[in-house]
Amino acid sequence: MPTKMQRIAVVTGGGSGVGAAVAQALAEDGWTVVLAGRRKEALEAVVAGGSGLTGVLDAIPTDVTNEASVRSLFETTVQRYGRVDLLFNNAGTGAPSVDIDALELEVWNKVLAVNLTGAFLCTREAFRAMRQQQPQGGRIINNGSISAHAPRPRSIAYTATKHAITGLTKSTALDGRAFDIACGQIDIGNAATDLGSGAASGTAQADGTVRPEPLMDAAEVGRAIRYMANLPLDANVATMTLMATKMPFIGRG
């Protein structure tokens, strides 16, 4: 393993929310973090906000749905820093809350392209780099969701992709064994981000009602990923569920 000051991470969806919180947590711990995302200005704002941290934040605008863009992300990272020790597959998108028979194929395909194909493309390139580098190996952490276990109403595209992420995680963990590539998954419930904060004002429940739900600070996700990332490669958190304690998930709501 590289020394603490040499650890290189790639975080997708790094321009806001969970991605930005994770990037900051890793940089606080001395990691060099490459932030990937489509919005250059958002990435640069996260980099600017990280001045004074022990580690380094570096922005590389990337479209995770584009094979050439993803390949360039990892090639550039290796050229600049020599290796990839961690990938946090975080980029994701949702779809409008509609009944299944009202969901347009174009919307379905967009969600799959970002949430699943994008995660695969990044996994493939990270796997290639980790397999070839010396010392060999690294860690991939996939951002699943509470929806990888139980859907919200009218969320078929998002839920299907998050269930698929679990399969991606398990297959990567299995195939990575021979190359010291560990893979795990974090399933997050109600982090206070632009994507998740709507739950505080009211979100659909399985019984047809709309009720507000508790949130947790996104910084807690950063701390959880930092713990997973700092494990030696002979130990792995296969799955972690991190959620607002009082949100309706455990039990019957």
Backbone bond lengths (Angstrom), bond angles and torsions (degrees), N, CA, C in turn:
res aa  C-N    CA-C-N  psi(-1)  N-CA   C-N-CA  omega(-1)  CA-C   N-CA-C  phi
1 M - - - 1.468 - - 1.524 110.43 -
2 P 1.337 117.76 145.31 1.452 119.56 175.32 1.516 110.39 -68.19
3 T 1.317 116.04 163.54 1.453 119.12 177.60 1.514 109.71 -69.83
4 K 1.336 115.22 168.10 1.456 120.58 -175.08 1.532 111.58 -56.71
5 M 1.322 117.79 -38.73 1.449 120.57 -176.23 1.529 112.59 -79.19
6 Q 1.317 117.81 -5.50 1.460 120.57 -177.39 1.529 113.24 -107.03
7 R 1.309 118.08 5.34 1.463 119.64 -173.77 1.528 110.60 -76.28
8 I 1.333 115.19 132.53 1.460 121.57 -174.37 1.530 109.22 -117.35
9 A 1.321 115.82 124.80 1.466 121.91 179.26 1.519 110.55 -118.63
10 V 1.331 116.04 147.08 1.462 122.91 169.81 1.521 107.19 -116.33
11 V 1.324 116.74 126.48 1.466 122.60 179.82 1.517 108.19 -120.78
12 T 1.321 117.81 116.06 1.465 120.68 176.97 1.522 109.72 -87.39
13 G 1.320 114.93 157.66 1.458 118.59 -174.06 1.519 110.47 61.24
14 G 1.333 115.24 37.86 1.462 120.17 -170.60 1.509 115.64 -85.54
15 G 1.325 118.14 1.45 1.452 120.52 -174.88 1.506 115.79 -85.01
16 S 1.324 117.98 -7.68 1.467 119.86 -178.16 1.521 109.73 -165.99
17 G 1.312 115.89 173.92 1.457 123.04 169.33 1.505 114.47 55.81
18 V 1.328 115.34 -134.88 1.459 122.24 -177.19 1.522 110.73 -60.70
19 G 1.327 118.38 -41.61 1.459 120.73 -179.04 1.512 112.05 -59.72
20 A 1.323 117.01 -45.66 1.466 120.95 179.09 1.527 110.83 -65.06
21 A 1.336 117.08 -40.35 1.465 120.59 179.68 1.519 111.58 -64.75
22 V 1.327 116.39 -39.74 1.467 120.34 179.19 1.523 110.26 -69.11
23 A 1.323 117.06 -43.00 1.463 120.14 179.06 1.524 111.06 -58.72
24 Q 1.318 116.71 -43.60 1.461 119.92 179.82 1.525 111.24 -65.32
25 A 1.340 117.06 -42.07 1.462 120.36 179.91 1.520 111.29 -62.35
26 L 1.331 117.35 -40.40 1.457 120.47 179.26 1.526 110.89 -69.46
27 A 1.333 116.72 -42.66 1.464 119.98 179.79 1.522 111.36 -65.14
28 E 1.321 117.81 -33.96 1.463 121.11 175.20 1.526 111.19 -60.53
29 D 1.322 115.52 -27.16 1.465 122.09 -177.77 1.534 112.22 -96.00
30 G 1.319 117.04 8.79 1.455 120.30 174.80 1.509 116.25 96.78
31 W 1.329 118.17 -0.42 1.464 120.23 178.95 1.534 110.52 -71.00
32 T 1.313 115.40 149.90 1.457 122.00 163.10 1.518 106.79 -90.57
33 V 1.324 116.83 120.96 1.460 121.49 -172.43 1.525 110.05 -117.55
34 V 1.321 115.64 120.45 1.458 121.99 173.64 1.523 107.81 -91.67
35 L 1.319 115.75 118.87 1.459 122.18 -179.72 1.522 109.35 -93.69
36 A 1.325 116.43 124.49 1.454 121.36 179.95 1.528 109.49 -116.53
37 G 1.314 115.93 139.84 1.456 121.19 177.40 1.517 109.11 177.42
38 R 1.314 116.01 168.19 1.468 119.51 -176.69 1.518 112.93 -80.94
39 R 1.337 117.38 -25.08 1.473 120.59 -173.12 1.530 109.62 -95.94
40 K 1.334 115.47 100.61 1.459 121.04 -177.08 1.526 111.84 -58.07
41 E 1.323 117.03 -43.75 1.457 120.43 -177.44 1.528 111.49 -63.13
42 A 1.333 116.99 -39.48 1.463 120.34 179.54 1.528 110.75 -66.36
43 L 1.328 116.48 -41.56 1.462 120.07 177.81 1.521 110.65 -61.63
44 E 1.317 116.21 -44.80 1.463 120.58 -178.32 1.527 111.43 -65.59
45 A 1.330 117.16 -31.84 1.465 120.21 177.08 1.522 111.00 -66.81
46 V 1.342 117.12 -38.35 1.466 120.53 176.76 1.524 110.00 -65.91
47 V 1.325 116.72 -42.19 1.466 120.86 177.99 1.527 110.24 -60.75
48 A 1.330 116.81 -45.65 1.466 120.75 -179.63 1.518 111.49 -63.03
49 G 1.325 116.69 -34.50 1.466 120.36 179.90 1.512 113.34 -75.99
50 G 1.330 117.11 -7.49 1.461 120.52 -178.01 1.513 113.87 -98.49
51 S 1.321 117.71 11.32 1.466 119.50 179.24 1.526 109.72 -62.95
52 G 1.317 115.90 138.15 1.455 120.50 -179.79 1.511 114.47 93.91
53 L 1.343 117.45 -7.36 1.459 120.34 177.91 1.527 110.05 -75.62
54 T 1.322 115.76 158.06 1.461 120.45 -179.46 1.516 111.43 -65.12
55 G 1.321 116.89 -39.93 1.449 121.46 -178.52 1.513 113.11 -90.98
56 V 1.341 115.27 -163.68 1.463 122.19 -175.56 1.519 108.96 -123.89
57 L 1.330 116.78 138.60 1.458 122.80 171.68 1.523 108.40 -111.63
58 D 1.322 116.57 131.40 1.459 121.93 -175.96 1.528 107.82 -136.92
59 A 1.314 117.73 129.03 1.468 122.34 -176.32 1.518 111.12 -99.20
60 I 1.330 116.41 129.86 1.465 122.08 171.97 1.536 107.22 -129.62
61 P 1.331 118.38 101.14 1.468 120.18 179.02 1.526 110.97 -56.05
62 T 1.330 115.24 131.76 1.466 121.40 -173.03 1.520 110.02 -148.74
63 D 1.314 116.10 140.05 1.465 122.28 169.67 1.520 107.23 -103.88
64 V 1.336 117.61 108.05 1.464 120.05 -173.82 1.525 112.48 -68.04
65 T 1.328 118.38 -13.28 1.462 120.37 178.39 1.522 112.07 -86.60
66 N 1.329 116.98 -5.29 1.459 122.20 -176.48 1.518 109.24 -107.56
67 E 1.330 116.74 118.03 1.461 121.39 -174.71 1.524 112.03 -58.61
68 A 1.324 117.44 -44.99 1.458 120.48 -178.54 1.527 111.38 -65.61
69 S 1.316 116.81 -38.30 1.467 120.96 179.49 1.524 110.96 -64.91
70 V 1.327 116.97 -41.96 1.463 120.69 179.30 1.525 110.42 -66.87
71 R 1.313 116.40 -42.77 1.469 119.19 178.98 1.524 110.38 -61.67
72 S 1.321 117.33 -40.95 1.459 121.36 178.05 1.524 111.18 -63.50
73 L 1.325 117.40 -38.09 1.466 121.41 178.17 1.522 110.93 -55.82
74 F 1.318 116.57 -49.71 1.456 119.76 -175.78 1.527 111.97 -76.38
75 E 1.325 117.32 -35.69 1.462 119.29 176.23 1.529 110.56 -63.39
76 T 1.330 116.52 -41.57 1.465 120.43 179.30 1.519 111.02 -66.67
77 T 1.322 116.57 -40.74 1.463 120.24 178.47 1.524 111.00 -60.44
78 V 1.322 116.56 -45.31 1.469 120.21 -179.96 1.524 110.55 -66.90
79 Q 1.319 117.20 -38.78 1.467 120.00 178.48 1.529 111.02 -62.64
80 R 1.335 116.47 -40.48 1.467 119.81 -176.74 1.524 112.93 -77.97
81 Y 1.332 116.21 -38.07 1.464 119.17 -168.09 1.528 114.69 -123.37
82 G 1.328 117.52 -6.32 1.450 120.08 172.36 1.506 116.68 92.68
83 R 1.341 118.13 -19.59 1.459 119.36 -176.02 1.534 109.78 -168.87
84 V 1.337 115.81 175.46 1.468 123.40 172.99 1.526 106.91 -132.11
85 D 1.326 116.60 118.70 1.460 121.01 -179.90 1.524 113.07 -99.90
86 L 1.330 116.55 -23.26 1.462 120.37 -175.90 1.516 109.95 -148.51
87 L 1.317 115.82 135.59 1.463 122.68 166.87 1.516 107.84 -119.38
88 F 1.332 116.80 125.74 1.460 121.19 169.40 1.517 107.09 -106.93
89 N 1.329 116.14 104.21 1.467 123.54 179.27 1.527 107.82 -78.26
90 N 1.320 116.30 96.24 1.458 120.40 -171.76 1.521 113.50 -119.83
91 A 1.324 118.21 -21.85 1.467 120.32 -176.01 1.529 110.29 -57.10
92 G 1.325 115.59 133.71 1.464 118.96 -179.15 1.511 111.60 -161.47
93 T 1.330 114.93 163.00 1.445 121.06 177.65 1.516 108.92 -147.65
94 G 1.298 115.84 160.53 1.455 121.23 177.55 1.514 110.95 -114.02
95 A 1.321 115.82 -169.13 1.461 122.41 179.43 1.521 108.32 -138.03
96 P 1.313 117.59 158.46 1.462 119.48 176.03 1.528 111.61 -56.86
97 S 1.310 115.99 145.45 1.456 121.48 -179.94 1.528 109.03 -79.03
98 V 1.337 115.52 98.49 1.465 120.71 -178.35 1.526 108.38 -136.20
99 D 1.329 115.74 162.67 1.457 119.94 175.00 1.529 109.58 -65.80
100 I 1.317 115.79 154.77 1.465 120.92 -175.09 1.528 111.38 -55.30
101 D 1.327 117.66 -41.30 1.463 119.47 -176.24 1.522 113.26 -76.29
102 A 1.340 116.84 -1.21 1.462 120.48 176.49 1.526 112.47 -107.85
103 L 1.336 117.14 0.29 1.462 120.27 -177.43 1.524 110.43 -82.47
104 E 1.315 116.31 121.49 1.460 121.20 -179.41 1.528 110.31 -73.70
105 L 1.328 116.25 144.81 1.463 120.96 178.61 1.527 111.05 -59.96
106 E 1.315 117.40 -36.42 1.467 121.20 179.73 1.534 110.36 -59.98
107 V 1.318 116.82 -40.55 1.469 120.58 179.24 1.523 109.88 -69.34
108 W 1.326 117.30 -44.88 1.467 121.54 177.11 1.533 110.67 -54.94
109 N 1.340 115.99 -48.14 1.458 120.09 -178.16 1.526 112.27 -64.52
110 K 1.322 117.40 -35.76 1.466 120.58 178.39 1.527 110.80 -64.03
111 V 1.330 116.63 -44.18 1.467 120.02 -179.60 1.527 110.09 -64.74
112 L 1.322 117.55 -43.18 1.461 120.46 177.78 1.525 111.40 -63.20
113 A 1.327 116.49 -39.52 1.466 120.01 -177.47 1.523 111.16 -62.35
114 V 1.315 116.90 -43.72 1.471 120.14 -178.41 1.524 111.08 -77.90
115 N 1.321 116.73 -53.28 1.468 120.76 -169.35 1.518 113.81 -74.59
116 L 1.324 117.35 -34.45 1.459 119.64 -174.54 1.527 112.61 -110.96
117 T 1.346 116.68 -56.41 1.462 118.11 -179.93 1.522 110.84 -62.68
118 G 1.314 117.64 -40.23 1.462 120.68 177.84 1.515 111.68 -61.01
119 A 1.324 116.79 -43.21 1.462 120.18 178.02 1.522 111.18 -64.16
120 F 1.345 116.79 -39.25 1.467 119.73 176.93 1.521 111.53 -63.86
121 L 1.336 117.43 -46.82 1.460 119.99 -178.28 1.527 111.20 -60.07
122 C 1.322 116.83 -42.25 1.462 119.97 178.97 1.528 110.96 -68.61
123 T 1.324 116.48 -39.56 1.464 120.23 177.00 1.518 110.66 -61.06
124 R 1.320 116.36 -45.04 1.469 120.43 -178.72 1.524 111.73 -59.49
125 E 1.338 116.36 -45.94 1.460 119.38 -178.07 1.526 111.69 -71.33
126 A 1.332 117.36 -37.80 1.466 120.03 176.65 1.518 110.32 -65.19
127 F 1.332 116.49 -42.58 1.465 121.74 179.30 1.530 109.87 -58.97
128 R 1.331 115.98 -44.58 1.466 120.39 -179.61 1.533 110.69 -61.19
129 A 1.328 116.48 -46.01 1.462 120.25 -179.71 1.518 111.36 -64.81
130 M 1.320 116.81 -44.70 1.464 120.96 -177.86 1.523 112.08 -66.31
131 R 1.305 116.02 -35.23 1.461 120.29 179.50 1.525 111.52 -68.76
132 Q 1.327 117.00 -35.67 1.460 121.09 -173.39 1.526 113.30 -88.77
133 Q 1.329 118.06 -22.65 1.456 119.91 -172.16 1.530 111.82 -78.05
134 Q 1.319 115.40 163.51 1.462 121.78 175.59 1.529 109.17 -127.07
135 P 1.327 119.38 127.85 1.465 125.94 -5.78 1.529 111.10 -62.00
136 Q 1.326 114.68 146.45 1.458 121.45 -177.28 1.525 110.17 -72.21
137 G 1.331 115.41 150.71 1.462 120.12 170.24 1.517 113.79 111.71
138 G 1.314 115.00 175.91 1.445 123.07 -179.82 1.513 109.64 167.89
139 R 1.329 115.90 -169.66 1.467 120.54 -176.15 1.528 109.76 -135.77
140 I 1.318 114.87 138.80 1.460 122.42 175.10 1.518 107.56 -119.69
141 I 1.331 116.33 128.16 1.464 121.91 177.08 1.521 107.66 -120.02
142 N 1.325 116.15 123.97 1.464 121.35 -179.68 1.520 110.59 -101.13
143 N 1.311 115.51 136.37 1.457 121.15 175.39 1.523 107.87 -85.27
144 G 1.321 115.61 103.84 1.457 120.45 175.45 1.522 108.85 -83.51
145 S 1.301 116.43 -118.87 1.457 121.50 178.21 1.518 106.77 170.92
146 I 1.325 116.95 159.81 1.461 119.06 165.44 1.531 109.79 -52.61
147 S 1.329 116.31 -29.69 1.463 120.63 179.63 1.524 113.06 -68.47
148 A 1.350 117.53 -10.95 1.462 119.52 172.31 1.524 111.22 -73.18
149 H 1.335 116.90 -10.02 1.465 122.40 179.00 1.525 112.34 -114.74
150 A 1.337 116.11 -41.56 1.464 120.28 -176.17 1.523 109.10 -147.31
151 P 1.331 117.83 129.93 1.469 120.00 -177.06 1.520 112.29 -79.49
152 R 1.305 114.57 155.20 1.462 120.35 162.30 1.525 107.63 -87.12
153 P 1.326 117.50 160.46 1.463 119.05 176.97 1.523 111.80 -59.73
154 R 1.308 116.14 143.03 1.460 124.35 171.20 1.537 111.25 58.31
155 S 1.320 115.83 48.82 1.473 120.65 -177.55 1.528 111.44 -137.75
156 I 1.325 117.40 36.78 1.457 120.06 -168.34 1.533 113.23 -61.00
157 A 1.334 118.82 -39.71 1.461 119.97 -177.87 1.526 110.83 -67.18
158 Y 1.312 117.09 -49.73 1.463 121.03 -179.87 1.524 110.82 -62.39
159 T 1.324 116.82 -46.00 1.465 120.72 -177.84 1.525 111.06 -63.58
160 A 1.320 117.19 -42.76 1.467 120.18 -179.82 1.529 111.05 -60.98
161 T 1.329 116.70 -41.27 1.465 118.74 -179.81 1.524 111.08 -68.15
162 K 1.308 118.09 -36.20 1.458 119.69 -177.57 1.531 111.00 -74.34
163 H 1.321 118.37 -33.25 1.464 119.55 169.78 1.532 110.03 -62.87
164 A 1.330 116.84 -39.13 1.466 120.28 179.47 1.523 111.68 -66.77
165 I 1.316 117.59 -33.00 1.464 120.65 177.33 1.532 110.56 -59.24
166 T 1.316 117.37 -35.74 1.462 119.83 177.06 1.526 111.03 -61.25
167 G 1.331 117.30 -40.90 1.456 120.45 176.00 1.513 111.64 -65.76
168 L 1.326 117.44 -39.85 1.459 121.40 176.78 1.524 110.30 -61.04
169 T 1.319 116.28 -42.92 1.468 120.90 179.85 1.521 110.82 -61.84
170 K 1.316 117.25 -48.70 1.464 120.25 -175.68 1.531 111.32 -66.95
171 S 1.323 117.08 -40.88 1.457 119.80 178.83 1.524 111.16 -65.35
172 T 1.323 117.28 -41.31 1.452 120.92 178.90 1.524 110.87 -65.26
173 A 1.329 116.86 -41.41 1.462 120.41 178.33 1.519 111.17 -61.29
174 L 1.328 116.07 -40.70 1.462 120.04 -179.42 1.527 111.00 -69.21
175 D 1.327 116.77 -49.15 1.457 120.40 -176.59 1.528 112.32 -71.95
176 G 1.321 116.40 -20.58 1.457 119.66 -178.99 1.511 114.77 -82.26
177 R 1.326 117.87 -12.16 1.464 120.78 -174.89 1.520 112.34 -54.95
178 A 1.320 117.22 -42.59 1.466 121.48 -174.50 1.521 112.63 -68.29
179 F 1.351 116.52 -14.63 1.467 120.00 -173.23 1.537 111.66 -121.39
180 D 1.332 116.98 16.17 1.471 121.73 -177.72 1.523 112.20 57.25
181 I 1.331 115.20 37.66 1.463 121.07 174.81 1.527 107.98 -106.17
182 A 1.312 115.67 111.72 1.457 121.51 178.79 1.524 109.30 -92.85
183 C 1.327 116.70 145.95 1.467 120.22 178.80 1.518 109.44 -139.15
184 G 1.314 115.93 131.07 1.457 121.82 177.90 1.511 110.62 -138.66
185 Q 1.316 115.44 177.43 1.465 121.57 -174.73 1.515 109.98 -138.67
186 I 1.326 115.95 139.66 1.458 121.39 172.38 1.522 108.24 -115.88
187 D 1.318 115.77 129.19 1.461 122.16 179.02 1.522 107.98 -109.56
188 I 1.322 115.53 115.35 1.460 122.32 -169.09 1.523 109.66 -106.42
189 G 1.320 115.52 137.97 1.454 121.28 176.79 1.511 112.52 -125.50
190 N 1.342 116.09 113.45 1.464 123.68 170.96 1.521 114.41 64.86
191 A 1.320 116.69 50.52 1.461 120.37 168.31 1.527 108.76 -76.58
192 A 1.309 116.09 144.69 1.466 121.82 -177.96 1.522 109.20 -79.63
193 T 1.330 116.19 86.29 1.460 123.32 177.51 1.526 108.03 -131.50
194 D 1.336 116.08 174.94 1.464 119.31 177.16 1.526 110.88 -57.98
195 L 1.348 116.36 -36.10 1.462 120.60 -178.20 1.525 111.45 -76.61
196 G 1.336 117.08 -37.92 1.457 119.95 -171.66 1.509 116.84 -98.97
197 S 1.334 117.80 -14.31 1.456 119.81 -171.64 1.513 114.09 -70.54
198 G 1.337 117.50 -15.51 1.457 119.55 178.24 1.507 113.31 -60.74
199 A 1.335 117.25 -22.05 1.465 120.02 179.48 1.516 111.82 -62.23
200 A 1.321 117.51 -26.58 1.467 120.63 -177.68 1.528 111.90 -67.91
201 S 1.330 116.95 -29.06 1.461 119.97 -179.07 1.524 112.64 -93.48
202 G 1.331 116.14 -10.72 1.456 119.71 176.68 1.505 111.98 136.30
203 T 1.327 116.50 128.54 1.457 120.96 179.40 1.520 109.90 -139.78
204 A 1.318 115.95 154.23 1.462 120.88 -173.66 1.523 111.49 -66.20
205 Q 1.324 115.66 138.24 1.457 123.10 177.89 1.534 109.56 -109.93
206 A 1.325 115.39 163.22 1.458 120.06 -177.08 1.531 112.71 -63.28
207 D 1.339 117.04 -25.57 1.467 119.56 -179.22 1.522 113.13 -86.03
208 G 1.340 116.89 6.67 1.453 120.79 176.90 1.508 114.71 93.67
209 T 1.327 117.76 -8.75 1.455 120.52 178.31 1.526 110.28 -84.14
210 V 1.323 115.67 167.29 1.456 123.11 173.12 1.519 107.45 -120.67
211 R 1.329 115.80 120.06 1.462 119.86 -176.80 1.530 109.96 -136.90
212 P 1.333 115.81 148.33 1.467 118.64 174.41 1.525 110.82 -69.69
213 E 1.335 115.82 151.58 1.454 121.51 178.70 1.524 110.35 -128.87
214 P 1.331 117.83 151.11 1.472 121.15 177.96 1.526 111.47 -66.66
215 L 1.325 115.73 153.94 1.455 123.06 176.44 1.525 109.52 -119.30
216 M 1.332 115.57 163.32 1.460 121.20 170.71 1.524 108.80 -125.31
217 D 1.317 116.25 158.20 1.453 122.42 -179.68 1.530 109.70 -66.47
218 A 1.328 117.30 132.02 1.467 121.02 178.64 1.522 112.16 -61.85
219 A 1.334 117.19 -21.40 1.468 119.98 178.02 1.523 111.42 -61.96
220 E 1.338 117.24 -26.29 1.467 119.80 177.80 1.529 110.90 -66.32
221 V 1.323 116.27 -32.53 1.462 119.44 175.67 1.527 109.52 -65.96
222 G 1.323 116.46 -41.82 1.454 120.29 177.12 1.515 112.02 -57.43
223 R 1.317 116.42 -43.49 1.466 120.13 -179.98 1.529 110.92 -66.84
224 A 1.328 117.26 -37.05 1.464 120.35 179.32 1.524 111.27 -66.39
225 I 1.328 116.77 -43.87 1.463 120.18 178.93 1.525 110.27 -65.32
226 R 1.320 116.50 -37.68 1.461 119.56 178.35 1.524 110.73 -61.53
227 Y 1.324 116.88 -39.94 1.470 119.88 176.32 1.522 111.05 -62.41
228 M 1.331 116.77 -49.50 1.467 120.77 179.94 1.528 110.61 -59.23
229 A 1.335 116.23 -42.87 1.463 121.13 -175.86 1.518 112.55 -67.88
230 N 1.320 117.64 -29.11 1.459 121.51 -175.02 1.521 113.70 -86.41
231 L 1.322 118.18 -2.78 1.457 119.64 176.55 1.522 110.30 -67.85
232 P 1.333 118.07 148.39 1.458 119.69 171.16 1.526 109.20 -65.86
233 L 1.320 117.17 156.84 1.454 120.24 -174.52 1.523 114.03 -69.02
234 D 1.335 117.84 -9.26 1.463 118.77 174.24 1.524 111.80 -90.01
235 A 1.334 117.47 9.71 1.465 122.93 173.71 1.525 108.62 -135.37
236 N 1.318 116.43 145.48 1.461 119.73 -175.14 1.521 110.75 -149.49
237 V 1.320 116.36 136.05 1.466 121.14 167.26 1.522 106.36 -86.01
238 A 1.325 117.03 104.64 1.462 120.21 -177.40 1.517 111.15 -67.74
239 T 1.326 116.91 -44.06 1.461 121.49 176.91 1.518 109.20 -146.11
240 M 1.316 115.40 141.65 1.457 122.17 174.34 1.516 108.13 -136.61
241 T 1.323 116.74 132.49 1.457 121.20 172.47 1.516 108.16 -107.50
242 L 1.318 116.26 119.68 1.461 122.44 -179.72 1.515 107.52 -121.38
243 M 1.323 116.30 119.60 1.458 119.58 -170.97 1.516 111.43 -146.08
244 A 1.321 114.46 157.47 1.454 119.76 169.65 1.531 108.05 -60.80
245 T 1.322 117.13 126.27 1.461 121.82 -168.77 1.525 113.20 -53.95
246 K 1.323 117.23 -38.97 1.464 120.51 -172.06 1.522 113.64 -101.39
247 M 1.333 118.01 10.49 1.447 118.30 177.22 1.526 110.68 -71.01
248 P 1.314 118.82 152.81 1.468 121.56 -175.86 1.534 112.00 -79.13
249 F 1.317 115.44 87.09 1.463 120.18 177.77 1.516 110.25 -134.32
250 I 1.329 117.40 -50.01 1.463 121.29 178.72 1.522 109.18 -75.61
251 G 1.318 117.15 130.70 1.456 120.07 -179.46 1.521 112.05 84.12
252 R 1.284 116.33 -145.81 1.474 122.08 -175.68 1.533 110.58 -108.74
253 G 1.310 116.50 51.86 1.458 119.60 178.04 1.500 112.34 89.95
